Amino acid sequence: MKKAIFYTELSYPLALIIMAFAAAFTEKAAFGMSMVVAPAYIIHLKVSEFFPWFTFGISEYCFQGLLILLTVIIMRRFKLSYIFSLVTAVIYGTLLDTAIYLISGLPTGTVALRILYFIIGTVLCSIAVSLFFHTYFSPEAYELIVKELSSKTKININKIKTAYDCFSTLIAILLSFIFFGFGVFRGVSWGTVVCALINGFLISRFTRLLEHFFEFKNRLRIEKIFL
């Protein structure tokens, strides 16, 4: 079967938009945020009590800025792509706040609807990460640190992703206890744990599916800028 051409430059905006709606639907479900965004979401919940303008999107790119700094420390080097990754985070944060606004009118009156939103959010998140892995544009800090750690340790990127997701879940739980009291789970619930356990698996499956139907190619000759 001849594969269709999918330009990697298109993967970037699609991944950002899909990821924004993934987080928005997960928040709508209220079964706990995905392990990737849970720490930033919990920070948003706490800080917005004092500063209402501190949206989920703003919290995202502030937290991702800290992750980029951590990546620099771990890798013991600084690359221009890390700056582009921060730009990606700011774009994503803006799209996230927009997505939350756009779906704010959707009903949440039944558990069935909330489960549907959770499934949509989880699936969209996995698709978005798969698309980020097929573009040379600098990804969000979450994907950046996974890529860099995989490159440094030579461990399969999906295994690194699963390990990072589990670590992020523990950080989210710790932040929830610190901000809201021991035993209080805000932004973290059974949905967070489910995501941590299956997200790596789903990403690998969607990656294979995309590569089965599409051949990813660069249209422009600017990829060296982002390496």
SVG drawing of the C-alpha trace seen along z (x, -y; Angstrom):
<svg xmlns="http://www.w3.org/2000/svg" viewBox="-27 -39 54 41">
<polyline fill="none" stroke="black" stroke-width="0.4" points="0.0,0.0 1.4,-3.4 1.5,-5.7 0.2,-9.3 2.6,-12.1 2.2,-13.9 4.4,-17.0 6.0,-17.3 5.3,-21.1 1.6,-20.3 2.1,-17.9 3.2,-20.9 0.0,-23.0 -2.2,-20.0 -0.5,-18.6 -0.8,-21.9 -4.5,-22.3 -5.3,-18.6 -3.4,-18.8 -5.2,-21.9 -8.6,-20.3 -7.3,-17.1 -6.5,-19.0 -9.8,-21.0 -11.9,-17.8 -10.0,-16.2 -10.7,-19.2 -14.3,-19.1 -14.6,-15.4 -13.3,-16.3 -11.9,-12.8 -8.4,-14.1 -6.1,-15.7 -3.7,-13.7 -0.4,-13.1 1.4,-15.4 -0.6,-18.6 -1.7,-17.7 1.1,-19.6 0.5,-22.8 -3.3,-22.5 -2.9,-22.2 -0.6,-25.2 -3.3,-27.1 -6.0,-26.1 -3.9,-27.4 -2.5,-30.6 -5.9,-31.6 -7.4,-31.7 -5.3,-34.9 -4.8,-36.0 -7.9,-35.2 -6.2,-36.1 -3.7,-33.2 -5.4,-30.8 -4.6,-27.2 -2.9,-28.2 -0.6,-30.7 0.3,-28.1 1.2,-25.7 3.9,-27.8 5.2,-28.9 5.6,-25.3 7.0,-24.3 9.6,-27.0 10.8,-25.3 11.0,-22.0 13.1,-23.5 15.5,-24.8 15.6,-21.3 16.4,-19.9 19.3,-22.3 20.6,-21.1 20.2,-17.4 21.7,-17.7 24.4,-20.1 24.0,-22.1 21.8,-24.8 20.3,-24.7 18.4,-27.2 15.6,-24.6 14.9,-25.0 13.9,-28.6 11.6,-27.5 10.1,-24.9 9.2,-27.8 7.5,-29.6 5.6,-26.4 4.5,-26.3 3.2,-29.9 1.3,-29.1 -0.2,-26.0 -1.2,-27.8 -3.1,-30.4 -4.8,-27.6 -5.6,-25.8 -7.5,-28.8 -9.3,-29.2 -10.3,-25.5 -11.6,-25.6 -13.7,-28.6 -15.1,-27.0 -16.3,-23.8 -17.4,-25.6 -21.0,-25.3 -21.0,-21.5 -23.2,-19.8 -21.7,-17.7 -24.8,-16.6 -24.3,-12.9 -21.4,-10.5 -21.7,-9.0 -21.0,-12.4 -18.0,-13.0 -16.6,-9.5 -17.1,-10.4 -15.1,-13.6 -12.4,-11.7 -12.1,-9.2 -12.0,-11.9 -9.3,-13.8 -7.1,-10.7 -7.3,-9.7 -6.6,-13.2 -3.6,-13.5 -2.0,-10.4 -2.6,-11.4 -1.1,-14.9 2.1,-13.4 2.4,-11.1 2.2,-14.0 4.8,-15.9 7.2,-13.0 6.8,-13.5 7.8,-17.1 11.2,-18.9 9.6,-21.9 10.4,-22.2 7.8,-20.4 6.3,-21.3 8.7,-20.9 6.9,-17.7 7.9,-16.0 11.2,-17.8 12.5,-16.4 11.4,-12.9 13.2,-13.2 16.3,-14.5 16.4,-11.8 15.8,-9.1 18.7,-10.5 21.0,-10.7 20.2,-7.3 19.5,-5.4 16.4,-4.0 13.3,-3.6 11.3,-6.8 8.0,-5.2 9.6,-3.7 11.0,-7.0 7.5,-8.6 5.8,-6.1 8.4,-6.7 8.1,-10.4 4.2,-10.2 4.4,-8.2 6.9,-10.6 4.7,-13.6 1.7,-11.9 3.6,-11.6 4.6,-15.3 0.9,-16.2 -0.2,-14.3 2.6,-15.9 1.6,-19.4 -2.1,-18.7 -1.2,-17.7 1.1,-20.7 -1.5,-23.2 -4.7,-21.8 -3.9,-19.5 -2.7,-16.0 -5.2,-13.5 -6.9,-16.1 -6.8,-15.3 -7.3,-18.3 -6.8,-17.8 -5.7,-14.3 -8.0,-11.3 -8.4,-7.8 -8.3,-9.3 -4.8,-10.6 -3.6,-7.1 -5.3,-5.5 -3.6,-8.0 -0.2,-7.3 -0.6,-3.6 -1.9,-3.6 -0.7,-6.8 2.7,-5.3 0.9,-2.3 -1.6,-4.5 1.1,-6.8 3.0,-3.8 -0.1,-2.4 -1.1,-5.7 2.4,-6.2 2.4,-2.9 -1.1,-3.7 0.1,-7.0 3.3,-5.5 1.2,-2.8 -0.8,-5.2 1.5,-8.2 5.1,-8.9 6.3,-11.9 8.5,-14.3 9.9,-17.7 8.5,-20.3 10.7,-23.2 14.5,-23.2 14.6,-24.8 14.8,-21.8 18.4,-22.5 17.3,-25.6 15.3,-23.5 17.9,-20.8"/>
</svg>
